Amino acid sequence: MARKVSKKEALDYHSSGRPGKIEVFPSKDHTSQRDLSLAYSPGVAEPCIQIQKNKNDVYKYTAKGNLVAVISNGTAVLGLGDIGPEASKPVMEGKGLLFKIFADIDVFDIEIDATNVDKFVDTVKAIAPTFGGINLEDIKSPECFEIEKRLKEELNIPIMHDDQHGTAIISSAALINALEISKKKIEKVKIVVNGAGAASVSCAKLYIALGVKKENIVMLDSRGVISNKRKDLTKEKEFFITNRRIETLADAMKNADVFLGLSTGNIVTQEMIKSMARRPIVFALANPDPEISYKEAMECRDDIIMATGRSDHPNQVNNVLGFPYIFRGALDVRATEINENMKLAAVKAIAKLAKETVVDEVNLAYDDNAISFGKDYIIPKPLDPRLITSVAPAVAKSAVRSGVAQLTIEDWKKYERDLDKRLGNDNKLLRQLTNRAKRNPKRIVFAEAEHYKVLKAIEQAVDDGIIVNPVLLGRREKIQSLIEEFSIDIENAEIIDPKERKQLKKREEYGNNLWQKRKRKGLTKFESIKLMRERNYFGSMMVELDEADALISGITRNYPSTIKPAMEVIGKRDDVGKVLGMYIMNTKKGNLFLADTTVNTNPSEDEIVEITELVFKAIKSLRIKPRIALLSYSNFGSSRTVDSIKMSKATARVKQRNPNLIIDGEIQADFALNKEKIENLFEFSELSKTPANTLIFPNLESGNIAYKLIQELEDSDSIGPILVGMKKPVHILQLGSSVREIVNMITLAAVDAQITKK
C-alpha cells in the first residue's frame, strides 16, 4: 500500500500556485471594449429584461443551467466530524473538481455558518435562484434528513444529499449484480446493516425499493441492534426496528446473505463471515479501513463476493460513479427534482454497464485485459468513459417519464454523442496511464538524483505505486542530505555514485560492454571504462543490461549531451532510421501529440514519412486512435514551396502505406484543429469529421516553438519530450521541469517499459 500522504505534501498541494482547487473562467470573448459593453453595461440590460418577462429565460442567457451548488455546514466532514464551515471548504472544492472533470458541471461551493435547520434551509432557499441544482454535503444526521426533505418540498430544482443517496445508488447497483451472480432472490435475502447514519438509512431504503423485505433487514448503530427494546432511536432509525431476538453483530451475521458496513474498521471477524449463508455478499465500505480487510475476508471464504470503498481492491463502491452523471441528466432536462425513479434509473444503468463488454479505455486504465462481469467486477470502474453516456441519459429519460422534466430531448443518440464530446475524454489519458503503470510498476534509474525536484517526483511516483526500487545516481552525501533536508521518504531506493571506488568493478564491466559496441567507432577500452564515471553512461548501461527498466535524465543538462550517451549505449531500434522527440500536451481541446520537437533539425520527405509512422505506432501503443495532420503554412497546395511540397508528398506516401490511417496535409494548424473551419472550406479532408490530435511539423524549429507556446499559454500538464524509436526506454526531461512534469514522465516511462518488455 502506498505511503500515507504527508501533512506537508497535502498542505503544499492546496497552497501552491493559486490557492485552492478551483477557479472561474469566462465563457465569452472579453478582450475588446465592445465585448465588455456586451458583457456588462449597457448590453447586459437586454437579457435582464428578457428574464424579467420570462423567468425561465435565465437558463437561456446565464450559466444557471450548468451550475450546481455544493453546500455544507461542515458538521459531518469525512472522518473529521464537526469541523465547521471554513474547515470543510477544501472538501467542497474537491467535490466541485469531481463534478467538472467527470461531467463538465460548473460548481460554486457554499459553506454556511448555520447548524439550525430553519436557518440553514432559509439560507439555501435565498440563494437558490443562482443555481440549476444543489448538492448537499457533509451535514450531520438527523438534521440532514429534515434539511433535504424541506428543500425538496420548497424548491423546484434538483436537490440531492450525496452522503445519503450516492452510496445507496452505487451499492444498490452492486447488490443487483452480486445477487445475480450468487443466484439469490432479492425478496428472500437477509441483510445486516452495520451503521445507522445517513448513508446506511438511505442504502437500506433503496434496497427495499428494489425488492428487499423490510423485515429481512437488521440494522445496528454504535449502541447495538435497532430493536423494539431501544428507547433512544430517531425517527429514521425507528423505521428499521426489528422484532427478531438479536443482541449483537455476531448474532445478526449468522446465516445472513448480505452484510453492508458503513461504520468503523476491523469490527467484523473471520468467524462472523464464516457464519454467513452460502455465497455471502459483503460490502465493507468503511474508509480507509473496511469493517474486515479484503485479505481476511477472502481467506476465510472462497464463495464470497466482496466490495470495499478502496481503489486497491476489486469492486470499489465510489460515489463518483453516480453523482456527476445524475446531476448531468437532471440538469439537461431541467428537472425540478431528483426523485426515486431517477435514482432507480441510475442504479439500473450502472448495474447494466458492468455487464457490457469492457472497452479498451478501461482495460488500458487498469492494465487488465481480463476484466469481465463476475464476482470481482460487479460495478463499473470509476474511469469507465461510458458512465456519462449510460447514467446521464437514463436519469434524464426517467425525469421525462416521471413528469419532473421541463425540457425533453428529441434525439437521444445525439444527446449521448454530445455528452461524450463535452467531456473531452481524451483528457483522461494521464489518469489512464497512471493506472496502467500501477498494475506493473517498473524499476527506473535517475541520472540526476542530486536535484530536489527529481527526488520529490520519485517519492510521489513510489508512493503512487508507479515505480519500485528506483536507482538514484549521484553523490551519495548530496542525495542523502537533500532527502534529510526536505524529509523525503523513498521506499527501497538504491543510491549509486558511479565515481565511488566500490563501483570500480561495475565500471569495468559496463565499460567493456560499451567498448564492444564502439571499438570500431574510435573508442578505446580505457575511454569506455572512464565514460562510466558519467551518470548518463552508467544509467544507460544499467538499462541496456536489464538492471533497470528505463532511464530518465536531462533536468539540468542540455539535450544533446544527454541523448548522446543513450544513443551510444542503447541505440535505436533496428527498424528505425532516426529517433525523434514527441510531446503530449494536455489542452482544453484534449490531448495533442506533437513531433518532431527535439531531435531532427530539417527532416527530408523520407524522414517525415518515418517520423509520421513512428508517431502513429507510438500513439497506437497507448491505445489511442491517431488523427494526423502534416502541418505547413499552406493548405492543400495554396502555396507551392519546398516545405509545403515536402509535407504534401509525405502525406500521400504515408496514406498509401497505411490506407486506414486518418491523415491529411499539407494543412495549416488552425484548420487541422478546428472542425468548423475545415468543414466549411475543405469538406473533402479526412480531418473534416474529426479534428487532428497529432501534429507533424516540417522542421524542428516550428515544432519546438509550437510546443513551448502551447505549454506556456495553456498552463497544462505535458509529457515529454518522449524519445521514440529507442531499443529501450530512455526519456529526457526538459530543462527546469516541474515536479508534476517529472512525475508525468516517470509514468510514461513505466508504461513504455511495460510495452517494450512484451
MISEBA-463574 format. One record per residue (C-alpha): residue in three letters; x, y, z. Coordinates in pm, whole numbers, plus 50000, padded with zeros to 5 digits. Each point is the difference from the previous one (the first is absolute). Example, Ala and Ser with C-alpha at 12.3 -4.5 7.8 and 13.67 -1.06 7.14 Angstrom:
BEGIN
ALA512304955050780;SER501375034449934;
REM end
This chain:
BEGIN
MET500005000050000;ALA501235034949920;ARG501495020850279;LYS497515022850168;VAL499995034849852;SER502015022850225;LYS498575030750168;LYS502475022649821;GLU499304984549662;ALA496245004450039;LEU500385036050117;ASP502455008149720;TYR497584985449743;HIS497195023050115;SER502125031350048;SER502394999049703;GLY499385023949712;ARG496455012850013;PRO498654988950343;GLY497194974449995;LYS498914975349732;ILE497525019049781;GLU499695033049814;VAL497495017249772;PHE500625005049629;PRO498095024149773;SER498084982449723;LYS499605029949767;ASP502435022649816;HIS501165028450223;THR503015015849834;SER498515031049834;GLN498015029550126;ARG497064987249796;ASP500224966250172;LEU499885017150339;SER497065021249891;LEU498134968349907;ALA501074981350313;TYR499045028050239;SER498675034949943;PRO498025007649788;GLY499604966149822;VAL499254979850311;ALA496695018450041;GLU498464981249708;PRO500144964750148;CYS498885014850334;ILE496865013849835;GLN499314966849825;ILE500384980450323;GLN497705024650180;LYS497344992649736;ASN500594962350010;LYS501804986450306;ASN500914967649818;ASP502175020149760;VAL502575000950280;TYR501044965849866;LYS500425014549651;TYR502085030550087;THR501984989550310;ALA502074970850132;LYS497254988950241;GLY499194968549801;ASN503504985750043;LEU500725013350348;VAL499724979050315;ALA500495011850357;VAL501924976650228;ILE498715010750342;SER501114989950348;ASN500125012650356;GLY502984978050081;THR498284980150274;ALA500894965049870;VAL503095002749780;LEU501554967049890;GLY501454983750311;LEU500755033950157;GLY496575006750144;ASP498675034650085;ILE502865022549886;GLY498015030549893;PRO499245016449667;GLU503425015349932;ALA501844967450064;SER497594981349771;LYS500775022449701;PRO502914978849863;VAL497654969949985;MET497305019849822;GLU502525013349748;GLY501104964349941;LYS496394989849933;GLY499785028649752;LEU503104987249823;LEU498424965449960;PHE496805015049858;LYS502065018349740;ILE502404972849887;PHE497414972049987;ALA496905018249873;ASP501025035349892;ILE497775015650266;ASP501065033650144;VAL499905003550377;PHE499965027250263;ASP500744985850342;ILE497955016750274;GLU500934995750366;ILE497235011350236;ASP500565009750363;ALA496754985450126;THR499204968350196;ASN496365009050058;VAL497804982949742;ASP497735030249943;LYS502925023849952;PHE501784975849766;VAL496894994149789;ASP499185037149981;THR503565007949887;VAL499984973949724;LYS496555011249883;ALA501225035949982;ILE502934991749769;ALA498244972949796;PRO499145022849702;THR503714999649911;PHE500184962649943;GLY498674972849774;GLY500444973850274;ILE501174995750360;ASN502284972750138;LEU499804998650379;GLU503154986750160;ASP501414990050338;ILE497045010250218;LYS499534979850318;SER497124976950070;PRO497115003450080;GLU499935036649887;CYS501024989849644;PHE496734980949953;GLU497835029650094;ILE502105024749798;GLU499794979549682;LYS496284992850048;ARG499105036650044;LEU502155012749716;LYS498534974349761;GLU496515011050102;GLU500685037349977;LEU502265002849693;ASN499484989449638;ILE503584990649905;PRO501864966650040;ILE501184994850358;MET501934970250132;HIS501894992750319;ASP502774979049852;ASP501124985650334;GLN496614983150017;HIS499114991349647;GLY503374996849823;THR501134969650195;ALA496484986049986;ILE499875001949621;ILE503434984749939;SER499644972550260;SER496514991949865;ALA501464994749653;ALA502654977650155;LEU497334981150195;ILE497894992949689;ASN502974984849820;ALA501364981650303;LEU496624983550056;GLU499894989349635;ILE503464984550022;SER499224982650330;LYS496614988449864;LYS498015015250286;LYS496565016149985;ILE499865035450132;GLU496704994850181;LYS501454971150203;VAL503455012650101;LYS500785008650361;ILE502065031750039;VAL502065013650289;VAL500725037449994;ASN502685011150244;GLY499805037650046;ALA496845021050018;GLY501105033549862;ALA498635018149699;ALA501684977249747;SER498914967850174;VAL496395011050029;SER499875010849636;CYS501634967549882;ALA497524978750191;LYS497025019649869;LEU501214997249642;TYR500554962550046;ILE496374997950111;ALA498925019449690;LEU501844973849792;GLY498134971350166;VAL501724991950331;LYS497504992050276;LYS500195024750286;GLU499644972050255;ASN503134983649853;ILE502205029850095;VAL501815002450332;MET501655033650066;LEU502525008050273;ASP501435032850123;SER502815007150248;ARG497714989750287;GLY498924966949852;VAL497054985149814;ILE497135023049900;SER497334980450182;ASN496705005750179;LYS501935000250327;ARG501665033249913;LYS498555032950124;ASP502695023049858;LEU499174997249630;THR499495028049750;LYS497054999349763;GLU502264987449721;LYS501334971450213;GLU496554990450129;PHE499064990549644;PHE502454970850023;ILE499034985550337;THR500274962249998;ASN497974976650217;ARG502484971749951;ARG501944988350307;ILE503405013249904;GLU502355015750253;THR503355004349823;LEU501595004349660;ALA501214964050020;ASP496424988350056;ALA498765020549705;MET502644986049765;LYS498964963650051;ASN498454987349674;ALA499835035449858;ASP500285002849622;VAL501255035849984;PHE502115021950226;LEU500115037549944;GLY502525018950211;LEU500065037850026;SER501525001850345;THR503574995450123;GLY502934978549900;ASN500864965150117;ILE496864992050200;VAL499004969449795;THR501894967750069;GLN500714970349778;GLU497734979550225;MET497125023649921;ILE500634996449625;LYS500154962050037;SER496625000450175;MET498275016649704;ALA497884981249748;ARG501404983549687;ARG501415023749737;PRO499975030250235;ILE500135035849876;VAL502165023550209;PHE500115037649942;ALA502565012450253;LEU499975037049914;ALA501645016850298;ASN502975021549890;PRO502944998350009;ASP499754966950188;PRO497064977349911;GLU498004981950268;ILE502054969549904;SER503025001249773;TYR499684986649649;LYS502814975250064;GLU498434985950317;ALA496574996649845;MET501284982449689;GLU502144976350209;CYS497094986150197;ARG497474995249716;ASP500574990949636;ASP496355006149913;ILE499895036250119;ILE499205030449784;MET501615030450157;ALA500055037349942;THR501815027750186;GLY500425037449972;ARG503664995749901;SER501545003049656;ASP502634973050064;HIS497424971950016;PRO497364987849754;ASN496515014950009;GLN500635034850132;VAL496765016650112;ASN500815035749910;ASN497435028149990;VAL501715014949694;LEU498294972349802;GLY496715017750066;PHE499645036250104;PRO501695017649702;TYR497874981449749;ILE496775001750201;PHE500265037850014;ARG501065001049634;GLY496834982149893;ALA497795020450235;LEU501435033249881;ASP499744991449632;VAL496214995450017;ARG499635027650259;ALA498504976450257;THR498215015450296;GLU501294972950232;ILE501994967850025;ASN497304974950086;GLU500064963150092;ASN499364989549641;MET503075019149884;LYS502144984050272;LEU498774965449904;ALA500725007849634;ALA503575008650098;VAL500274967550197;LYS498874979049705;ALA502215018649750;ILE503094994950216;ALA499174963450055;LYS499394994349630;LEU503285016649899;ALA501974975050208;LYS498564971849785;GLU501095015349672;THR503264991449829;VAL502755020850155;VAL501395025849758;ASP503715004149924;GLU500155032650194;VAL499154981550320;ASN502394971549929;LEU502695025849933;ALA499265020050313;TYR500284969350222;ASP502424980149782;ASP497794969650022;ASN498634983249689;ALA498074974750208;ILE497415024050149;SER496564985049952;PHE496734996750188;GLY500454977250299;LYS500664999450375;ASP503035023249960;TYR498185024149771;ILE496445007350113;ILE500075037749940;PRO501815020849737;LYS503405015150059;PRO500005037350090;LEU502035008349687;ASP497564983249760;PRO499295027249740;ARG496594984849927;LEU498555009750339;ILE498945034349876;THR498294985949692;SER498324972250202;VAL498905016450323;ALA499195035749892;PRO497564989749721;ALA498364974450229;VAL499415026650265;ALA498805025449741;LYS497564975049845;SER498654991150343;ALA499485036850078;VAL498005003749678;ARG497924968550068;SER499265009950360;GLY498855034849901;VAL502665020950176;ALA501895010749684;GLN499355034649861;LEU501824991849677;THR500034969149787;ILE502694986349774;GLU498934991049648;ASP503084981249885;TRP501424978650280;LYS502824985849786;LYS501155035349920;TYR499765008350369;GLU502354971250081;ARG502475011549733;ASP499875035550137;LEU500684986950351;ASP503064981549880;LYS501315030749817;ARG499475024850281;LEU501834978450246;GLY503205000249798;ASN500794963850078;ASP503475003749852;ASN500915019950310;LYS499814968050200;LEU503194987249836;LEU502275008550290;ARG497704983250251;GLN499834969549776;LEU503794998649964;THR500395003450376;ASN497704970950068;ARG501724979549732;ALA503415007150153;LYS498744989350345;ARG499024965849871;ASN503594990449922;PRO502395025450155;LYS503555001849862;ARG503495007550128;ILE501285033049861;VAL503495014950026;PHE500285037650049;ALA503235015649877;GLU499405033150178;ALA498964990050348;GLU501945028750155;HIS497115022949919;TYR497235006750254;LYS497184999549741;VAL501144966449865;LEU500054984850349;LYS496585014550079;ALA498574985949677;ILE501534965850073;GLU498475000550348;GLN496565006949851;ALA500394973749729;VAL501014973450254;ASP497165009850232;ASP497554997749711;GLY501274965349913;ILE501235010549654;ILE503594988450050;VAL501894977550242;ASN503564998650128;PRO501205031549818;VAL503715005449935;LEU501355034150100;LEU503265009649828;GLY502195027150147;ARG502165009550294;ARG498794979550295;GLU500495027550258;LYS498205025749786;ILE496984977649937;GLN499764989850365;SER500245036150119;LEU497155010449765;ILE497894970750121;GLU500595010350360;GLU499555037349940;PHE496634996449827;SER498774969450196;ILE499774979049685;ASP499134963450046;ILE500714977449701;GLU499324963850079;ASN502664974549892;ALA502065025549806;GLU503554990849900;ILE502565028249999;ILE502974994649767;ASP502915023749945;PRO501734987849682;LYS503205017550106;GLU500354981350328;ARG502884975350033;LYS497614971750080;GLN498445004249654;LEU503334993149827;LYS499094964149912;LYS496615011049866;ARG501625028149796;GLU502374974649844;GLU497124976549916;TYR497925028249850;GLY503025014849821;ASN500844966949835;ASN496444997349874;LEU500185035049852;TRP503404992849845;GLN498634969549822;LYS497345022449846;ARG502295029149913;LYS503494985149944;ARG499745004849623;LYS498665035250045;GLY503105015550152;LEU499444991650368;THR502724982650202;LYS499424976450292;PHE501605025050240;GLU497725028049876;SER496974977250022;ILE500714991650365;LYS500695036550078;LEU496655010649847;MET498224978350258;ARG500865025650264;GLU497385021849829;ARG496494994050126;ASN498265000549660;TYR502334973049868;PHE499774979750321;GLY496185002650011;SER499644991749630;MET502064968650048;MET497834989350292;VAL497015001049765;GLU501924983149718;LEU500944970950230;ASP496444997650143;GLU501075011050346;ALA497405027549969;ASP496965003649776;ALA500375036449891;LEU502225030650033;ILE498915035750075;SER502405029349978;GLY500395035249866;ILE498625024450258;THR503315018850033;ARG501854990849680;ASN499485010249640;TYR498244975449775;PRO502924989249775;SER502284991650293;THR497274978650151;ILE498874981449690;LYS503524991649877;PRO500834974350273;ALA496634983049952;MET500514997649625;GLU503494985550040;VAL499114975250273;ILE496444989449912;GLY499445013249651;LYS496985001149776;ARG497914970749892;ASP501244980549699;ASP496965010149794;VAL500435037250074;GLY502025024749793;LYS499905028650251;VAL498515004350343;LEU497725029450066;GLY498615020450286;MET496255001350066;TYR498015020650247;ILE496574992450142;MET498245032650084;ASN496854998850213;THR497955028949861;LYS496425011550045;LYS499234983449665;GLY501414967050117;ASN503424984349970;LEU502235011049713;PHE502984979649881;LEU502775021449847;ALA503064988349803;ASP502825004349927;THR500685025250274;THR503554992450115;VAL502234979549768;ASN499875003849619;THR500875035049883;ASN498685000349643;PRO498664965649912;SER499764989449637;GLU496864986549839;ASP501164964550076;GLU500655009550362;ILE496595016850035;VAL498444967449879;GLU501954980450261;ILE499275025350277;THR496284998349922;GLU499924962150003;LEU502034997650321;VAL497695024750171;PHE496984980949871;LYS501314967450153;ALA500955017150327;ILE496555015350048;LYS498294967949897;SER501994981350267;LEU498255022550253;ARG496724987449848;ILE499075034049865;LYS498875004549641;PRO502275025549831;ARG498535026949773;ILE503055014549830;ALA500585033849837;LEU503235007849813;LEU500355037250060;SER501115028149776;TYR499175036549940;SER498154987349691;ASN496624982849960;PHE499874972849735;GLY502195016849741;SER499115036650071;SER503715008050016;ARG502504978349812;THR503275002450190;VAL502664974950096;ASP498514992750343;SER496364999149890;ILE500814976449711;LYS502034978250239;MET497084996750243;SER497494993849720;LYS502064972149844;ALA500734984650339;THR496274999450077;ALA499244981549678;ARG502734974350063;VAL498924993050359;LYS496384996349890;GLN500984976049723;ARG501924978650248;ASN497275002350269;PRO496645003049820;ASN497894998750318;LEU501935027750174;ILE498185033350051;ILE502525024649861;ASP500095031449787;GLY502355027549894;GLU501545022749921;ILE497725020850222;GLN500155030650225;ALA499834993650374;ASP496755019150062;PHE498154980449735;ALA501404967250131;LEU498605007050346;ASN496745017949916;LYS497204977749870;GLU497775028849888;LYS502755017349805;ILE501154969749808;GLU496434987849946;ASN499005033149841;LEU502925002949759;PHE501464965249961;GLU497204975450055;PHE501924974549791;SER502654997150268;GLU500124969450225;LEU500365024050292;SER496685017449927;LYS498134973850206;THR502354999050299;PRO502755025650066;ALA503624989050022;ASN501494988450329;THR503494994949852;LEU502095027649841;ILE503094992949789;PHE502215030549941;PRO502105007249691;ASN503125007550205;LEU501355000850354;GLU499745037750029;SER496245000949945;GLY499364969550223;ASN502085013150288;ILE498435034649987;ALA496504985349983;TYR500294977450303;LYS501605027250212;LEU497255024649907;ILE497254974950081;GLN501724990650323;GLU500285036150114;LEU496585012249886;GLU497974969550103;ASP501684996050340;SER499134963349984;ASP501554966150063;SER502424987649738;ILE502034968549950;GLY503255002249815;PRO502135000949814;ILE499384962949939;LEU502784983049806;VAL498394978249734;GLY501964973249820;MET502444989250274;LYS500624963050065;LYS499245005250368;PRO498245028250189;VAL502085031450041;HIS498255033050064;ILE501585033950033;LEU498445027650207;GLN499985035749882;LEU502145024350194;GLY498275012650313;SER497144974649995;SER497515002750287;VAL499374971750247;ARG496684992949826;GLU501674998149658;ILE502634976150138;VAL497284977950150;ASN498215000049664;MET503214989149829;ILE500594972850259;THR496484987349935;LEU500544999049624;ALA503404983450045;ALA498444972650214;VAL497314993349739;ASP502605001349722;ALA502024973850186;GLN496914977950027;ILE499475002349623;THR503694993749924;LYS500114969050221;LYS497084983549819;
REM end
